[in-house]
Amino acid sequence: MSNELIGVALAGFLASMVDGSLGMGFGPTSSSIMLSMGIAPGAVSASINVAKVATGVAAGLSHWRLGNIDKRLVARLAIPGSIGALIGTTVLANVDGNELRPYLAILLTLVGVRILVRFSSPIHTATEPADSAAAAMIDVNTRGTELAGMAGGVTNGLVGAWGPVVTPFLLHRGVAPRYAIGCVNTAEVAVAVVSAGSLISTMGRDGLRFDVIGAMLLGGVVASPLAAYAVRLFRPRLLGLAVAGLLLITQARELAGTTDLPGSRWIAYLTIPLAVSFAAVKPPLERWHRQRRQARTDNAASSASPSETHCH
């Protein structure tokens, strides 16, 4: 196996570890690594989406059997997401890869920032909302879901990024995590099929890297059982911050190579760890601040109340 395929297998391994632990991040993680290796953007996106079809079917069936799916929400994601995927893959197929690389780097940087913001807050364990998805979706404002699905489809077609765009949107709207992840993973199958089919029909079989696809699937298959075990050992929030840091660092190198600003790479290399560290300590600092404020409030209330001595 060549060094390139070893790198692709490693990308598939790391991406599957991330996705299995966080429920998102397969596309951005593998895209970031493969693009930095110099693989053509079209081959990267096609490989990721073919791999997503294989893994997504199993994930969708599992969520369906566990009752984590609202069919209407899946349709509201899958249909506009597929349209967005066609837009993304059309751009990818008709623009020179070298010209597109800086823009893909910017897109992956934005996805990294999105993940950083998502995991800079505590992850609360949700209570079981209801016995059925229909009951769980009552009083949940899902306005804008179609727009989020289309945006996720575009980013998926370009760099394989679907979950980091759509899942945080649904969670922010108040959808219970089990249904948000279940619906997003299930709709992703349709989006990945459209993305992969569009790229394959445009590139042709000769332009498709079957060796890259095979290496990625191999890495993903090896990682899948380990990811289920790793999620028990590591805190999801810290894993999410590590993924955000990986995306930002790798894309900072790519962007620095396309700019003429002296020292821009090293400025980014210093700024990104500081941002990730701040996101890591943000919840403890906020908790400490709330405790101090509560303590001051309690002390003020205690001082204002009459003492037991005066009562006697």
N, C-alpha and C positions, 0 to 999 in steps of 0.2 A: 504493500500500500504506500502511495506517495505521501510526501509531507503535507501536501494540500488536502488529501482525503483524510489524513489523520487529524488535521485541523478541523475539517468539517465534522468528523465524527465527534471530536471534542466539543464543537459548538452544539451539535445535537444533544450530547450528553448534558452539558451545562444548561441548555435551554429547557430540556425535559425536567431537570432537577428543579429549576426555577418555577416552571409551570405547575409541576406536581405539588410544590410547596406553597405557592401563592395563588394558584388558579389563574395566573396571567403571566405574560412575559416571554413565552416561547418565541414568537416572531421577532420582537426587538432584540432579545439576547442573541439569537442565532444570526440575525441580519447584521448586527453590529460586528460580530466576530468575522463573518464571512466577507463582508464588504471590506473590512480592514485587511483581509488576506488578498484582496485584489480580484475576487470573483465578480463577474459581470452582474449588474443589478437584476437583469432579467432572469438569469440562472438562479440567483439567490431567492428571489420571490417565488419562482416556480417550484423550486425544491422545498421551500418552507411550506407552501400551500399544499403540495402533494402529501408531505408528511403530516400536515394538519388534518387532511381528509382521513388518513389512516388512524390517527389518534383520536380525532374528533368524533368519529362514529362510535367508538367504544365509550367515550365520555358521555356522549348524548344518550346512548342506550342506558347507561348506568343512572344518569339523572332521571330519565323517564321511569325506570323501574322504582326508583326511590321517591318518586312523586315531587321532584324539584322543578317542575316545568309548568308554566302557564302558556298554553298553546297560542293565545292571542298575542302575548308579549313576544313570543318567539317569531311569529309572523311579522310583527311590527319591526323587528330587528332584521330578520333575514331578507325581506324583500328590498327595503332601501339599502341594506348592506350589500346585497348582490349588485344593485345598480351602481353603488359607489365603487365596488370592486372592479366593475367594467371600466369606470372612469380611470381608476388608478392604473390598471394594467394597460389601458390604451396609451396613457402618458408614458409609461415605462417602455412600451414597445416601439414608440415613435420618436423618442428622444435619445440622442447618443448617451451611452452609459457614462462616459467621462464628464460630459456636461451636466449630467443629472446627479453625480455623486455629492457635490456640495449641498444641493437641496435635500437629498436624502439624509445627509448628515444633520442638517438643520431640523428635519422632521424627527429623526431619532433623538436629537437633543431635547426637543419639546416633549417627546414621549417620556424621556428620562426625567425631565422636570415634573411631568404629570405624576409619575410613579413616586418621585421624591416627596411631592406634596401629599399624595395619598397616604404614604406610610410615615409622615412626620407627626401624625396624630395617633393616639392610642387606638388599638383594634379591640373593640368590645365584643365579647361573645354574645351573640344575639339569642334572645329567648325564642322558643318555638312559636311562630306567629299563629298558625292555625293548622287544621287537619287537611286543608286543601289549598291549592294555589289560588282558586277563585276567591276564597275567603280571605286569604292573605293579601290580595290585591285591592280589597275594598278600602276606600279612602286614601289610596296611594296616588299621588299626582305624577303621572308618567308623561306629561306633556313634553314634547321635544324629543321623544324616543326615536322617531323616524329620522330626524336630523342627526342625532347622535349615531344611529345605525349607518347612515350614509357616510358620515365622516369617518367612522370606523372602517367601513368598506374601502374607502379611498386609501387610507393608511395601510390597510391590509394588502391591497393590491400592489402598493408601492414597496413596503418593507415588512409585510406580514404582521403588522401591529393592529390587532382587533380588541383584545381584552382590555389593555390599559386605557383605551379610549372610551369603551362602552360601559365596562363594569363600574368604574367610579361614578359615572353619570347616574346609573340606576341606584347605586347605593346612596348617592346624594339625594335622590328623589324619594328615598324611604323604602325602596324595595328590600325585603328581607334578604340577607346574604345568600342563603341556600337557593332562593329563586332567581336572584340576580345572576349568580354564577351558573346555575343550571340552564337558564334561558340563553345566556350569552354563549356558553359552550355549545349548546345545541344549534343555535342560529349560525355559529361559526362554521359548521359543516357546509351549509349552503354557500356561504361567502367564500370558503376555501375552494369548493368545487368550481364556482364561477371564476375565481381568480386563476386557479391552475389551468382550467379548460381554456380560458381566454389566452393565457400566455403560451400554452402549448400549441394552440391553433395558429397563433401569430408567429411564434418562433419556429414551429415545425419540429419534427422529431429529431432532426439533425442538430438543432440548437439547444435541445434539452440535455442537461447533464445527468444521465442516469447514475453515473458513478457518485456524483455529489448527493443525489437523492438517497441512494443506497447507504452511503456512509452516514448521512444524517439519521436515517431510520435505525441504523445499527446503534449509533450512540444513544438515541432516544429509547430504544428497547432495553438497553443495559441500564439506563438511568431510572426507568419507570419504577421498579420495585424499591430502588434505593431512595427515591424521592418520598415514597410513602413512609419510609422509616425516618428520613431526615426531618420531616415536618414535626415529628415527635421530639426531636432533639433541639431544634433551633426555633427561636421566636420568629413568627412570620414578619413582624414589623422590621426586625433587623435584617432579615433576608431581603425584604423589599428595598430597604435603603442600600444594601450592598449591590443589588441589581441596578438601581438608579445611578449609583456611583460608577459602575462598570460602563453603562451606556454613555454617561457624560464624559468619562475619561477617554474612551475609545473615539467618540465623535469629536472631542476637543482636538485630538491629534489630527483627525481628518480635516477639520475646519482650519486648523492652524497651517496645514500644508497648502491651503488654497488662498490664504491671505498674505499680505505683505507687511503686516504689523509686526515689528521686531519684538521678540519675547512673548508673543501672545500665547504660545503653547504653554510656557512655564507659568504665566499668570493664571491660565485655566487650571493647570495641574495643582497650583496652590489653592485656588479658590474653591474648587470642587470638593476636596476633602473637608474644608472648613464648613461648606454648606451641608454636607452629609453629616458631619459631626454635630452641627447645630440642630439639624432635624432629629438626630438620635437623642439629644439631651433635652429637647423642647418639652416633651410631656412631663419628665421629672421636675423641670424648672417650673412649669405651670402648676403642677401639683404642690410643690413647695410654696409657691407664691399664694395659692389658695389657702393653704394651711396657716401661713403667717397672717393673712388677712382675717381668717376666721378666729385665730387666737386673739388678735387685737380687738375684734368685735366682742368676743367673750369677756375679755378683760375690762373693756369699757362698760359692758352691761353689768359686770360684777361690781365695779366701782360705783356705779350709779345706784345700785340697790342698797337698802338699809342693811347694816350689819346685824348679826344675831345679838350683839351686845346692846345695841340701841333698842332692839325689839323687847329685851327684857327690862 
